Amino acid sequence: MLEQQKTLNSGNSREPHKDLNLLELARKAHERYILRNNNNDLNDAVGYYIQAIKQNPDLPETYYRLATLLYENGQISLDSAIEQCKVAVSIAPKNPNTHIYTGYFLKLANNYDEAEIEFKNAIRINPLMAARPRIILASLLYEKFNSHKLSFSGFLKMVYYACSGCLTILWDFPSLKMMYRNFTDDAMVSVYKTYGSLLEKINNKSGAIEAYDIAAEKTGREEIFYNKIGDICVKEHIPEVALNAYKKVLEANPYDRDALIKLATVIQAFFEDKTDEAIDCYTRLLEIEEDNDKIYYELGHLYLKKNECLCAVNSFNRALEIEPDNPFYHNSMAFALVQLGQHDEAIDHYQTAINANPDPIWTSIVCQALGSVYLEIKENPEAAVALYQTAAVLNPESDECHVAIGDLYFSLDEFDSAIKAYCDAIKINPENSRAYGKCGMALWEKDFTEEAMVAYHKAIELDSQYAVAYNNLGVIYLDGIGNVRESINLFEHAIEINPSYTLANFNLARAFEAVGDAMSAAKFYQKSLELNKLSDELDETDIQSRLFGLFEV
């Protein structure tokens, strides 16, 4: 019977050492978090405090320390933090820390009178070890002095608590211990930073990375040292390592502003398949800087990259709400609206951007974009020509402006004007193979066969991979001067460069048909028929009739 009673008692009693072990683990993690601002330490501390409360709800320290961590990280409200601290006071009214933390949160809530009472209670409990409540009370009185204009006696109290706090800190061992820990931790960080910087200066980048890696492990200051590793790797063009380094910084501190910006920039520059991760970075940045128009601007372009045009429009619209006169935001908004088919609104935004004209070269490009909208969507070639000409005036060195003008005139069958525009482009940039190729096409339409051949040969000389030039020159040899063998060589070269080139396959089939090679002609007519289902460049019935006609008796 006695044995049974003993068993029952042991089953109902707490094991104090377990509570203390958990509390000690929580304290250490909490100290590490204060020193290093590492998110892993935060999670450890919160976890241990919660376990400690579950095992023993009568430990006051767990309440006010947990309240501090959760409030600082936005997980509970200020009122909730005050209530938690008051629970700690009710459990241990003679514990000065319960009053210090309660007073601290009351001070944050601007409840100065109650906060002052709590700090004085903490001082009264242990006057000789009350450096912290004295100094905090002095700062509270200083705030009251600024906002409520304290009396002279209040001012004297402020001076008294400040001076007595500075004096008692000399034997306030918890405060001294934390100061010592801060000093030693900062000293170790400084040594590693100095050593790593020295290795960087002597151009030993791999040694610096290794030193910073060791420092991150030894000191726990990942946000400092992995940031440095990432920066080195960006400069040395090692984006994979930089990516992982910045991610480690964010594991330690998920809202490190600089690391979020750097990670997003690295992803945008080197990892096109990780657009969602870049969007996540900018979304987190918005939690820090809700009214940062540049973040919305970057987000808009990332959504465009994903073809999520509605999200892009929303992002650009938010950027414009913050900075309504920014021409770059108007230009991007216009582009997104074009993708959504909202052309009239897009034109308004393009015109706003052009009128702002922050830079002639940039504005020239915007004029070309708006010209394309007028030409291709609004079917207004006069407005398009005017915009292209404006673009050419804004940027006289732009050969592409004249190419665009040439394309417009070519679409209107005004070949003389098209040839002139292409020649203007060539004058500006004699290395523009596209201008020669397009000029060759306009010359061919004007029946200037030899001149067209010269233009295409020059285009190929400038760009040996210009498949369109090979195809078009082949057409001239086939249909213009009857040199079928040379045309076959040219068509085959075009297909070698671009195997999916529907028109080149069709023209090669025509050339083989012209020399009587029906089997080869059938092969390439069939290939062009298959490719045309995707490209839809040619009349399918024309290809079929030519294919079937090869074997008619």
C-alpha positions as CSV (number, residue, x, y, z in Angstrom):
1,M,0.0,0.0,0.0
2,L,2.8,2.4,0.8
3,E,4.5,1.5,-2.5
4,Q,1.3,2.4,-4.4
5,Q,1.1,5.8,-2.6
6,K,4.7,6.5,-3.5
7,T,4.0,5.7,-7.2
8,L,1.0,8.0,-7.3
9,N,2.8,10.9,-5.8
10,S,5.7,10.6,-8.2
11,G,3.3,10.6,-11.1
12,N,1.6,13.8,-10.1
13,S,4.7,15.9,-9.1
14,R,6.5,18.1,-11.6
15,E,10.2,17.6,-12.3
16,P,11.7,21.1,-11.7
17,H,14.9,20.3,-13.5
18,K,13.0,19.8,-16.7
19,D,11.4,23.2,-16.4
20,L,14.7,24.8,-15.7
21,N,16.5,23.0,-18.5
22,L,13.9,24.3,-21.0
23,L,14.1,27.8,-19.5
24,E,17.8,27.8,-19.8
25,L,17.7,26.6,-23.4
26,A,15.2,29.4,-24.1
27,R,17.4,32.0,-22.4
28,K,20.4,31.0,-24.4
29,A,18.5,31.0,-27.7
30,H,17.0,34.4,-26.7
31,E,20.4,35.8,-26.0
32,R,21.8,34.5,-29.3
33,Y,18.8,36.2,-31.1
34,I,19.5,39.5,-29.4
35,L,23.2,39.3,-30.3
36,R,22.8,37.9,-33.8
37,N,19.2,38.7,-34.9
38,N,19.1,35.2,-36.4
39,N,15.6,33.9,-37.2
40,N,16.6,30.3,-36.3
41,D,17.5,31.5,-32.8
42,L,14.1,33.3,-32.6
43,N,12.2,30.1,-33.5
44,D,14.2,28.1,-31.0
45,A,13.6,30.6,-28.2
46,V,9.9,30.8,-28.8
47,G,9.6,27.0,-29.0
48,Y,11.5,26.5,-25.7
49,Y,9.4,29.2,-23.9
50,I,6.2,27.6,-25.0
51,Q,7.3,24.2,-23.9
52,A,8.4,25.6,-20.6
53,I,5.0,27.2,-20.0
54,K,3.2,23.9,-20.9
55,Q,5.3,22.1,-18.4
56,N,5.1,24.7,-15.6
57,P,2.6,27.6,-16.0
58,D,4.0,29.2,-12.9
59,L,7.4,30.4,-14.3
60,P,7.0,34.2,-14.7
61,E,10.0,34.7,-16.9
62,T,8.5,32.6,-19.7
63,Y,5.5,35.0,-20.0
64,Y,7.4,38.3,-20.3
65,R,10.2,37.0,-22.4
66,L,7.8,35.2,-24.8
67,A,5.7,38.4,-25.0
68,T,8.8,40.4,-26.0
69,L,9.8,38.0,-28.8
70,L,6.3,37.6,-30.2
71,Y,5.6,41.4,-30.1
72,E,8.9,42.4,-31.7
73,N,8.2,40.0,-34.6
74,G,4.6,41.2,-35.1
75,Q,3.0,38.0,-33.9
76,I,0.9,39.6,-31.0
77,S,-0.5,43.0,-30.4
78,L,0.8,45.5,-27.8
79,D,-2.3,44.9,-25.6
80,S,-1.6,41.1,-25.7
81,A,2.0,41.7,-24.7
82,I,0.9,43.9,-21.7
83,E,-1.6,41.2,-20.6
84,Q,1.1,38.5,-20.8
85,C,3.4,40.6,-18.6
86,K,0.6,41.3,-16.1
87,V,0.2,37.5,-15.8
88,A,3.9,37.3,-14.9
89,V,3.4,40.1,-12.3
90,S,0.5,38.2,-10.7
91,I,2.6,35.1,-10.5
92,A,5.7,36.8,-9.1
93,P,4.9,40.3,-7.7
94,K,8.3,40.5,-6.0
95,N,10.2,39.8,-9.2
96,P,11.6,43.1,-10.5
97,N,11.8,41.8,-14.1
98,T,8.0,41.3,-14.3
99,H,7.5,45.0,-13.4
100,I,10.3,46.1,-15.8
101,Y,8.8,44.3,-18.8
102,T,5.2,45.4,-17.9
103,G,6.4,49.0,-17.6
104,Y,8.3,48.7,-20.9
105,F,5.2,47.7,-22.9
106,L,3.0,50.3,-21.1
107,K,5.6,52.9,-22.1
108,L,5.2,51.7,-25.7
109,A,1.5,52.2,-25.4
110,N,2.1,55.8,-24.2
111,N,0.5,54.9,-20.8
112,Y,3.3,56.8,-19.0
113,D,1.7,57.0,-15.6
114,E,1.2,53.2,-15.2
115,A,4.6,52.5,-16.7
116,E,6.2,54.8,-14.2
117,I,4.5,53.0,-11.3
118,E,5.8,49.6,-12.7
119,F,9.4,50.9,-13.0
120,K,9.3,52.3,-9.5
121,N,8.0,49.0,-8.2
122,A,11.0,47.3,-9.8
123,I,13.4,49.8,-8.2
124,R,11.7,49.4,-4.8
125,I,12.1,45.6,-4.8
126,N,15.9,45.7,-5.4
127,P,17.2,49.3,-5.3
128,L,20.9,48.3,-5.6
129,M,20.4,46.1,-8.7
130,A,18.0,48.4,-10.5
131,A,20.2,50.0,-13.2
132,R,17.8,49.0,-16.0
133,P,14.5,50.3,-14.5
134,R,16.2,53.5,-13.5
135,I,17.6,54.2,-17.0
136,I,14.3,53.2,-18.7
137,L,12.4,55.4,-16.2
138,A,14.7,58.3,-17.0
139,S,14.0,57.9,-20.7
140,L,10.2,57.7,-20.0
141,L,10.4,61.0,-18.1
142,Y,12.4,62.5,-20.9
143,E,9.6,61.5,-23.3
144,K,7.1,63.0,-21.0
145,F,9.2,66.1,-20.7
146,N,9.1,66.5,-24.5
147,S,5.5,65.8,-25.0
148,H,3.9,67.0,-21.8
149,K,6.3,69.6,-20.6
150,L,7.2,68.3,-17.2
151,S,7.6,70.5,-14.1
152,F,11.0,71.4,-12.8
153,S,10.6,68.7,-10.1
154,G,9.9,66.2,-12.9
155,F,13.0,67.3,-14.7
156,L,15.1,66.7,-11.5
157,K,13.6,63.2,-11.1
158,M,14.6,62.4,-14.7
159,V,18.2,63.6,-14.0
160,Y,18.2,61.6,-10.7
161,Y,17.1,58.3,-12.3
162,A,19.5,58.7,-15.2
163,C,22.5,59.4,-13.0
164,S,21.6,56.7,-10.4
165,G,21.1,54.2,-13.2
166,C,24.5,54.9,-14.7
167,L,26.0,54.5,-11.2
168,T,24.2,51.2,-10.3
169,I,25.1,49.6,-13.6
170,L,28.6,49.1,-12.2
171,W,27.3,46.3,-9.9
172,D,24.3,45.2,-12.0
173,F,25.7,41.9,-13.0
174,P,23.0,40.9,-15.6
175,S,23.5,44.1,-17.4
176,L,27.3,43.8,-17.2
177,K,27.1,40.2,-18.5
178,M,25.1,41.3,-21.5
179,M,27.5,44.1,-22.2
180,Y,30.4,41.7,-22.0
181,R,28.7,39.2,-24.3
182,N,28.0,42.0,-26.8
183,F,31.6,43.2,-26.7
184,T,33.2,39.8,-27.2
185,D,30.7,38.9,-29.9
186,D,31.3,42.2,-31.8
187,A,35.1,41.7,-31.3
188,M,35.0,38.3,-32.9
189,V,32.9,39.6,-35.8
190,S,35.3,42.5,-36.3
191,V,38.3,40.1,-36.4
192,Y,36.8,37.9,-39.1
193,K,35.6,40.9,-41.1
194,T,39.1,42.4,-41.0
195,Y,40.7,39.2,-42.0
196,G,38.2,38.6,-44.9
197,S,38.6,42.2,-46.2
198,L,42.4,41.7,-46.2
199,L,42.1,38.6,-48.3
200,E,39.7,40.4,-50.7
201,K,42.3,43.3,-51.1
202,I,45.1,40.9,-52.0
203,N,42.6,39.3,-54.5
204,N,42.4,36.0,-52.7
205,K,38.6,35.8,-53.3
206,S,38.3,32.0,-52.6
207,G,40.2,32.5,-49.3
208,A,37.9,35.3,-48.3
209,I,34.8,33.2,-49.1
210,E,36.2,30.4,-47.0
211,A,37.0,32.8,-44.1
212,Y,33.5,34.3,-44.2
213,D,32.0,30.8,-44.3
214,I,33.9,29.8,-41.1
215,A,33.0,33.2,-39.5
216,A,29.3,32.6,-40.2
217,E,29.5,29.2,-38.4
218,K,31.6,30.4,-35.5
219,T,29.8,33.6,-34.7
220,G,26.3,32.8,-35.9
221,R,26.1,36.1,-37.8
222,E,24.9,34.6,-41.1
223,E,23.4,37.9,-42.2
224,I,26.8,39.6,-42.1
225,F,29.1,37.0,-43.6
226,Y,26.8,35.3,-46.1
227,N,26.0,38.7,-47.4
228,K,29.7,39.3,-48.0
229,I,30.1,35.9,-49.7
230,G,27.1,36.7,-52.0
231,D,28.6,40.1,-52.9
232,I,32.0,38.5,-53.8
233,C,30.3,35.8,-55.9
234,V,28.3,38.4,-57.8
235,K,31.5,40.3,-58.7
236,E,33.2,37.0,-59.7
237,H,30.3,35.9,-61.8
238,I,29.4,32.8,-59.7
239,P,25.7,33.4,-59.5
240,E,24.8,29.9,-58.1
241,V,26.9,30.4,-55.0
242,A,25.6,34.0,-54.6
243,L,22.1,32.8,-54.8
244,N,22.6,30.2,-52.0
245,A,24.5,32.8,-49.9
246,Y,21.7,35.4,-50.0
247,K,19.2,32.6,-49.2
248,K,21.1,31.7,-46.1
249,V,21.0,35.4,-45.0
250,L,17.2,35.2,-45.4
251,E,17.0,32.0,-43.5
252,A,18.6,33.9,-40.6
253,N,16.5,37.0,-41.1
254,P,13.6,36.6,-43.6
255,Y,13.1,40.4,-43.8
256,D,16.7,41.5,-44.4
257,R,16.0,44.3,-46.9
258,D,19.4,44.4,-48.6
259,A,19.5,40.6,-48.9
260,L,16.0,40.5,-50.5
261,I,17.0,43.1,-53.0
262,K,20.2,41.4,-53.9
263,L,18.6,38.0,-54.2
264,A,15.8,39.4,-56.5
265,T,18.5,41.1,-58.6
266,V,20.6,37.9,-58.9
267,I,17.5,35.9,-59.9
268,Q,16.5,38.5,-62.5
269,A,20.0,38.7,-64.0
270,F,20.9,35.0,-64.0
271,F,18.0,32.7,-63.4
272,E,15.1,33.2,-65.8
273,D,13.4,30.0,-64.5
274,K,13.1,31.3,-60.9
275,T,10.7,34.2,-61.6
276,D,8.4,33.1,-58.8
277,E,11.3,33.4,-56.3
278,A,12.0,36.9,-57.4
279,I,8.3,37.8,-57.0
280,D,8.4,36.4,-53.5
281,C,11.4,38.6,-52.7
282,Y,9.6,41.7,-53.8
283,T,6.4,40.7,-52.1
284,R,8.3,40.4,-48.8
285,L,9.9,43.8,-49.5
286,L,6.5,45.3,-49.7
287,E,5.8,44.1,-46.2
288,I,8.7,46.3,-45.1
289,E,8.2,49.2,-47.5
290,E,4.5,49.2,-48.5
291,D,4.7,52.5,-50.4
292,N,7.9,51.8,-52.4
293,D,6.9,52.4,-56.1
294,K,10.1,50.9,-57.4
295,I,9.1,47.5,-55.9
296,Y,5.7,47.6,-57.7
297,Y,7.5,48.5,-60.9
298,E,9.9,45.5,-60.7
299,L,7.0,43.3,-59.8
300,G,5.1,44.4,-62.8
301,H,7.9,43.4,-65.1
302,L,8.2,40.0,-63.4
303,Y,4.5,39.4,-63.9
304,L,4.9,40.4,-67.6
305,K,7.6,37.8,-67.9
306,K,5.1,35.2,-66.7
307,N,2.4,36.5,-69.1
308,E,0.3,37.5,-66.1
309,C,-0.6,40.8,-67.6
310,L,-3.5,41.6,-65.3
311,C,-1.2,41.3,-62.3
312,A,1.4,43.4,-64.1
313,V,-1.2,46.2,-64.8
314,N,-2.2,46.2,-61.1
315,S,1.4,46.5,-60.1
316,F,2.2,49.3,-62.5
317,N,-1.0,51.0,-61.4
318,R,0.1,50.9,-57.8
319,A,3.5,52.4,-58.8
320,L,1.7,55.2,-60.7
321,E,-0.5,55.9,-57.7
322,I,2.6,56.6,-55.6
323,E,4.5,58.4,-58.4
324,P,2.0,59.5,-61.1
325,D,4.4,61.5,-63.2
326,N,7.0,58.8,-63.8
327,P,7.3,58.3,-67.6
328,F,9.0,54.9,-67.2
329,Y,6.0,53.6,-65.2
330,H,3.6,55.0,-67.9
331,N,5.6,53.2,-70.6
332,S,5.5,49.9,-68.8
333,M,1.8,50.3,-68.1
334,A,1.1,51.0,-71.7
335,F,3.0,47.8,-72.8
336,A,1.0,45.7,-70.3
337,L,-2.3,47.2,-71.5
338,V,-1.5,46.4,-75.1
339,Q,-1.1,42.8,-74.1
340,L,-4.6,42.9,-72.5
341,G,-6.0,44.5,-75.7
342,Q,-6.8,47.8,-73.9
343,H,-5.3,49.9,-76.7
344,D,-6.8,53.3,-76.1
345,E,-5.6,53.4,-72.5
346,A,-2.2,52.1,-73.7
347,I,-2.0,55.0,-76.2
348,D,-2.7,57.5,-73.4
349,H,0.1,56.1,-71.2
350,Y,2.5,56.1,-74.2
351,Q,1.7,59.7,-75.0
352,T,2.2,60.7,-71.3
353,A,5.6,59.0,-71.3
354,I,6.6,60.7,-74.6
355,N,5.5,64.1,-73.4
356,A,7.7,63.8,-70.3
357,N,10.7,63.0,-72.6
358,P,13.2,62.1,-69.8
359,D,15.8,61.1,-72.3
360,P,15.7,61.5,-76.1
361,I,17.0,58.0,-76.9
362,W,14.6,56.4,-74.5
363,T,11.7,58.5,-75.8
364,S,12.7,57.5,-79.3
365,I,12.1,53.9,-78.5
366,V,8.7,54.7,-76.9
367,C,7.7,56.6,-80.1
368,Q,8.5,53.4,-82.1
369,A,6.4,51.3,-79.8
370,L,3.4,53.7,-80.1
371,G,4.0,53.8,-83.8
372,S,3.6,50.0,-84.0
373,V,0.3,50.3,-82.1
374,Y,-1.0,52.8,-84.5
375,L,0.2,50.8,-87.5
376,E,-0.7,47.2,-86.5
377,I,-3.7,47.7,-84.3
378,K,-5.3,51.1,-85.1
379,E,-4.4,50.8,-88.8
380,N,-3.4,54.4,-88.9
381,P,-0.2,54.6,-91.0
382,E,-0.1,58.4,-91.1
383,A,0.1,58.5,-87.3
384,A,2.7,55.7,-87.3
385,V,4.9,57.5,-89.9
386,A,4.8,60.7,-87.8
387,L,5.8,58.8,-84.7
388,Y,8.6,56.9,-86.4
389,Q,9.9,60.2,-87.9
390,T,9.8,61.8,-84.4
391,A,11.8,58.8,-83.1
392,A,14.4,59.4,-85.8
393,V,14.6,63.1,-84.9
394,L,15.0,62.3,-81.2
395,N,17.7,59.8,-81.9
396,P,19.5,60.6,-85.2
397,E,21.9,57.7,-84.6
398,S,19.2,55.1,-84.6
399,D,19.2,53.0,-87.7
400,E,16.2,51.0,-86.4
401,C,14.0,54.0,-86.6
402,H,14.6,54.2,-90.4
403,V,14.1,50.4,-90.7
404,A,10.7,50.8,-89.0
405,I,9.8,53.6,-91.5
406,G,10.9,51.4,-94.4
407,D,8.8,48.5,-93.1
408,L,5.8,50.8,-92.9
409,Y,6.2,52.1,-96.5
410,F,6.8,48.6,-97.7
411,S,3.5,47.5,-96.1
412,L,1.8,50.3,-98.1
413,D,3.5,49.2,-101.3
414,E,5.4,52.5,-101.4
415,F,8.6,50.8,-102.4
416,D,10.6,53.9,-103.4
417,S,10.0,55.5,-100.0
418,A,10.8,52.1,-98.4
419,I,14.2,51.9,-100.3
420,K,15.1,55.4,-99.2
421,A,14.4,54.6,-95.6
422,Y,16.4,51.4,-95.7
423,C,19.3,53.3,-97.3
424,D,19.1,55.9,-94.6
425,A,19.4,53.1,-92.0
426,I,22.5,51.7,-93.9
427,K,24.1,55.2,-94.0
428,I,23.8,55.3,-90.2
429,N,24.9,51.7,-89.6
430,P,26.7,50.1,-92.6
431,E,26.8,46.8,-90.6
432,N,23.0,46.4,-90.3
433,S,22.4,43.2,-92.2
434,R,18.6,43.4,-91.7
435,A,18.5,46.8,-93.5
436,Y,20.3,45.3,-96.5
437,G,18.0,42.3,-96.5
438,K,14.8,44.5,-96.4
439,C,16.2,46.8,-99.0
440,G,16.8,43.8,-101.2
441,M,13.2,42.8,-100.9
442,A,12.0,46.3,-101.8
443,L,14.4,46.4,-104.8
444,W,13.1,43.0,-106.0
445,E,9.5,44.4,-105.8
446,K,10.7,47.2,-108.1
447,D,12.2,44.7,-110.5
448,F,15.7,45.9,-109.8
449,T,17.0,42.3,-109.8
450,E,20.8,43.0,-109.9
451,E,20.6,45.6,-107.2
452,A,18.5,43.3,-105.1
453,M,21.1,40.5,-105.5
454,V,23.8,42.9,-104.4
455,A,21.8,43.8,-101.3
456,Y,21.2,40.2,-100.3
457,H,24.8,39.2,-100.9
458,K,25.9,42.1,-98.6
459,A,23.4,41.0,-96.0
460,I,24.8,37.4,-96.0
461,E,28.3,38.8,-95.9
462,L,27.4,40.7,-92.7
463,D,25.4,37.8,-91.2
464,S,26.2,34.3,-92.3
465,Q,23.2,33.0,-90.3
466,Y,20.7,35.2,-91.9
467,A,18.3,32.5,-93.1
468,V,15.7,35.0,-94.7
469,A,18.4,36.5,-96.9
470,Y,19.4,33.1,-98.2
471,N,15.8,32.2,-98.9
472,N,15.0,35.5,-100.7
473,L,18.2,35.4,-102.7
474,G,17.3,31.9,-103.7
475,V,14.0,33.1,-105.0
476,I,15.8,35.7,-107.2
477,Y,18.0,32.9,-108.6
478,L,15.0,30.7,-109.1
479,D,12.4,33.1,-110.4
480,G,14.5,36.0,-111.5
481,I,17.5,34.7,-113.5
482,G,16.6,31.0,-113.8
483,N,19.8,29.6,-112.0
484,V,18.0,26.7,-110.3
485,R,21.1,24.9,-109.1
486,E,22.3,28.0,-107.2
487,S,18.8,28.6,-105.8
488,I,18.8,25.0,-104.4
489,N,22.1,25.6,-102.6
490,L,20.7,28.8,-101.1
491,F,17.4,27.2,-100.0
492,E,19.3,24.3,-98.4
493,H,21.5,26.8,-96.6
494,A,18.5,28.6,-95.2
495,I,17.0,25.3,-94.0
496,E,20.3,24.3,-92.4
497,I,20.2,27.5,-90.4
498,N,16.5,27.2,-89.6
499,P,15.0,23.6,-90.2
500,S,11.5,24.9,-89.3
501,Y,11.6,27.6,-92.1
502,T,8.3,26.8,-93.9
503,L,8.8,29.1,-96.9
504,A,12.4,27.9,-97.5
505,N,11.1,24.3,-97.6
506,F,8.4,25.2,-100.0
507,N,10.8,27.1,-102.3
508,L,13.3,24.2,-102.2
509,A,10.4,21.9,-103.3
510,R,9.7,24.3,-106.2
511,A,13.3,24.3,-107.2
512,F,13.5,20.5,-107.3
513,E,10.2,20.4,-109.3
514,A,11.9,22.8,-111.8
515,V,14.8,20.4,-112.4
516,G,12.4,17.4,-112.6
517,D,13.3,15.8,-109.3
518,A,9.8,14.8,-108.3
519,M,10.7,12.7,-105.3
520,S,12.8,15.4,-103.7
521,A,10.1,18.0,-104.5
522,A,7.4,15.8,-102.9
523,K,9.6,15.4,-99.8
524,F,9.9,19.2,-99.3
525,Y,6.3,20.0,-100.3
526,Q,5.2,17.5,-97.6
527,K,7.6,19.0,-95.1
528,S,6.4,22.5,-95.8
529,L,2.8,21.3,-95.5
530,E,3.6,19.9,-92.0
531,L,5.4,23.1,-90.9
532,N,2.6,25.3,-92.3
533,K,0.2,23.8,-89.8
534,L,2.2,25.6,-87.1
535,S,3.4,28.8,-88.9
536,D,0.3,29.3,-91.2
537,E,2.5,31.2,-93.7
538,L,1.2,29.7,-96.9
539,D,-2.0,28.6,-98.6
540,E,-2.4,24.9,-97.7
541,T,-4.4,24.2,-100.8
542,D,-1.7,25.6,-103.0
543,I,0.9,23.3,-101.4
544,Q,-1.4,20.3,-101.7
545,S,-2.2,21.0,-105.4
546,R,1.5,21.3,-106.2
547,L,2.2,18.1,-104.3
548,F,-0.5,16.1,-106.0
549,G,0.4,17.7,-109.4
550,L,3.9,16.1,-109.3
551,F,2.5,12.7,-110.1
552,E,-0.3,13.5,-112.5
553,V,-0.1,11.7,-115.8
